[in-house]
Amino acid sequence: PPLRYPAICTFKGGSESEGQQYIIHGGKTPNNELSDKMYVMSVVSKNSKKVTFRCTEKDLVGDVPEARYGHSIDVVYSRGKSMGVVFGGRSYIPSAQRTTEKWNTVADCLPHVFLVDFEFGCCIAYILPELQYGLAFHVSIARNDTIYILGGHSLANNTRPDNLYSIKVDLPLGSPAVSCTVLQGGISVSSAILTQTSNDEFVIVGGYQLENQKRMVCNIVSFEDNKIEIREMEPPDWTPDIKHSKIWFGS
């Protein structure tokens, strides 16, 4: 794929030949173009000096997510099957509204949840009443058949609400079932880095809590019996460069 900052997830294939794959979706190029393309990247061979990758574009059909950036893509596993989940992000305003002055104006994507079959490229969009508005630069955590959506930025009202949503995907023999639950205990954050530190624990670092206010605290996200808990942890001793720079790091 061309240079871009996209959404990326890891997909563990069902057979040994597939191994571990990386799904690259959407993104913004240096020319300010947005993409709705999806790529599958996998390791072909590996030795001590060189790793060879294969990257192929995946044809998508059905409710294809519009070109976007600042979104998330994850993989859920249910009943021995897997599915990709695309949510949120930003896109350019509709072509009918784009003038020379507003050509690069972006808006929140509609709060639809897209399921993507990586094998056949089929996409299905779901409208869930609990998701009232679009979010970009949120944090997403995938665990088994559930995606947790944390924080994010709403362009419509310029807020970073302390959202915490649980999106559950059931994959029976028939049509998939998608449901959303609003949880308590979320945090206000956007553009943060998420790192998994153990099977049941994640760490959130960086990001913004206001437009010009960097987020200097860190959080631990832990799971126990499918319950999620978010608590603050002691931050590192930030260097002066980090403390005083205007630009912060994020995903």
Secondary structure, DSSP 8 states (H G I E B T S, - for coil): --S-EEEEEEEE-SSTTT-EEEEEEEEE-TTS-B---EEEEEEEEE-SS-EEEEEEEE--EES---S-BS-EEEEEEETTEEEEEEE--EEE--GGG--STTTT-EEE---EEEEE-TTT-EEEEEE-TT--S--BS-EEEEETTEEEEE--BBTTTTB----EEEEEEE--SSS-EEEEEE-S-----BS-EEEEEETTEEEEE--EEETTEE---EEEEEEETTEEEEEEE------HHHHH-S-----
